[in-house]
Amino acid sequence: MPTKPDNQNDTNTPQIVAQILKACEQIGTVDKTEKNVAQGYSFRGIDQIINQVGPALHNNGILVAPHVRDVTDTPITSGSGTAGWRVTMLVDYTFTSAIDGSDVIAPTRGDGTDYSDKPSNKAMSQAYKPALIP
C-alpha cells in the first residue's frame, strides 16, 4: 500500500492532488524522440510515454481508468481506393488515489485512422497521451 506523499497537508485537499504532483516531479519531461520520416516531424509514442509515466503512477498509488463517453465511426477511402475507418473518441481518464479514493478526471479526445483493424486502438492511444503528459 502506498504511503502518503511528504507534501500532504491536513487540509481538505484531495490526496490525489498531492500524489499527482509528486508523480509529475518523478516523471520530468517526456522528450519527442520518435520520428515520422514520411512527414518529417518528431513525436512522443504511446509506449514511450507509458514506460516513463507508468512507474511514477504506480509508485505513488495512482490508478488510471478510461471511460469512453462518445465514439464516432466514419468510413473513409484512401487515394488508392482502400476502405478504412476514422474513429473519434471522447474519453474521460479518471486518476484515483489508492490512499483515500479521491480522484480527478482528464477529459480527452482521440482520433484514429486505419485501413485494417486498429482505428479504435489508435484513437484510444491518442486520447491517452495528453492525459498522461505532465
ZILIN-V485042 format. One record per pair of residues at least 12 apart in sequence whose C-alpha atoms are under 7 Angstrom apart, sorted by sequence separation. I is the first residue (numbers start at 1). J is the second residue. If there is no record, write none. Layout:
I,J  I,J
This chain:
32,44  73,85  74,86  93,105  94,106  111,123  5,18  31,44  73,86  74,87  92,105  93,106  110,123  5,19  73,87  92,106  93,107  110,124  72,87  73,88  92,107  111,126  71,87  72,88  91,107  92,108  110,126  71,88  72,89  91,108  110,127  71,89  90,108  91,109  109,127  30,49  70,89  71,90  90,109  108,127  70,90  89,109  90,110  68,89  69,90  89,110  68,90  69,91  88,110  89,111  68,91  69,92  88,111  108,131  67,91  68,92  87,111  88,112  27,52  66,91  67,92  87,112  106,131  27,53  66,92  67,93  86,112  87,113  66,93  86,113  65,93  66,94  85,113  86,114  27,56  64,93  65,94  85,114  26,56  64,94  65,95  84,114  85,115  64,95  84,115  63,95  64,96  83,115  84,116  87,119  23,56  62,95  63,96  82,115  86,119  87,120  23,57  62,96  63,97  85,119  89,123  62,97  63,98  88,123  61,97  62,98  87,123  91,127  23,60  61,98  61,99  93,131  19,60  2,60  2,61  46,125  53,132  16,96  16,97  15,97  46,129  15,100  16,102  15,102  16,103  14,102  2,99  24,134
